[in-house]
Each structure stands twice: as structure tokens, then as C-alpha cells.
């Protein structure tokens, strides 16, 4: 019985691992919100990851959910990359077609044909 109490005390969970995992998932899901929301959520996830990895590196045998923390970091990085790509694509489309042109899909198709030389 004493051994199980010892294991419960030594195998605690990292405080932000679940939050990092959820924010990493949300950063991927929200990357299509012009890229801004995905960048914010991914940035917060990486900040929380950095805080928890310091705790983990100080005493790795004391924590049991490092895999959630690592997966959350990977998802946050993927979300940030997708958000940056989507944001750059949005900026390019506004610069190319203008705000008024973005509202007319037919004008966008014509402009794309012109750009491709057809």
C-alpha cells in the first residue's frame, strides 16, 4: 500500500500538458481564420510547453504525461506553419485582387486565367 502512495506522489502530471495539447489541436483547426487565430493559439501552446519542459527536465521521473506535452508541441508547430501559409496567401490575394475583387469569385477566376496566360 505504501508503494502505491509513493508512485502516486512521484508520477504527477505536468500542469499544462493537457492545455498544450488542446491549444495545439485548436491552432490547426483555426488556421483557416485568416491565420491569425491559429498563430495566437499556437504561440500560447509553445509558451506553456516551454514552462512545462523546464519542470520536466528538472525531474523527468516525477511526471507521467510528457507524451501529451510533446504531441501538443508538434501540433502547435504544425498549426503555426499552416496559419502562416494561410495568412500569407490571404495577404497575397488581397494585394492581387483587392478587397472588392475578393467579393466577386468570377473576377478572381478571370484574373487567375490572365495570370496563367490562358
Residue pairs with C-beta under 8 A, 6 or more apart in sequence:
10 61
10 62
11 62
11 63
11 64
12 62
12 63
12 64
13 63
13 64
13 65
14 52
14 55
14 56
14 63
14 65
14 66
14 68
14 69
15 52
15 55
16 48
16 49
16 51
16 52
16 69
17 52
17 65
17 66
17 68
17 69
17 72
18 65
18 68
19 45
19 48
19 72
20 45
20 48
20 49
20 52
20 68
20 69
20 72
20 73
20 76
21 68
21 69
21 71
21 72
21 75
22 72
23 41
23 42
23 44
23 45
23 48
23 72
23 76
24 42
24 45
24 71
24 72
24 73
24 74
24 75
24 76
24 78
24 79
25 72
25 75
26 41
26 79
27 38
27 39
27 41
27 42
27 45
27 75
27 76
27 78
27 79
27 80
27 83
28 38
28 75
28 78
28 79
28 82
29 38
30 37
30 38
30 41
30 79
30 83
31 37
31 38
31 79
31 82
31 83
31 86
32 38
32 86
34 86
34 87
34 90
35 82
35 83
35 84
35 85
35 86
35 87
35 88
35 90
36 83
36 87
37 83
38 79
38 80
38 82
38 83
38 86
39 80
39 83
39 84
39 87
41 76
41 79
42 76
42 77
42 79
42 80
42 83
43 76
43 80
45 72
45 73
45 75
45 76
45 79
46 73
46 76
46 77
46 80
49 69
49 72
49 73
49 76
52 69
53 69
55 63
56 63
56 66
56 69
60 66
93 102
93 108
94 102
96 111
97 107
97 108
97 111
101 107
101 108
101 111
102 108
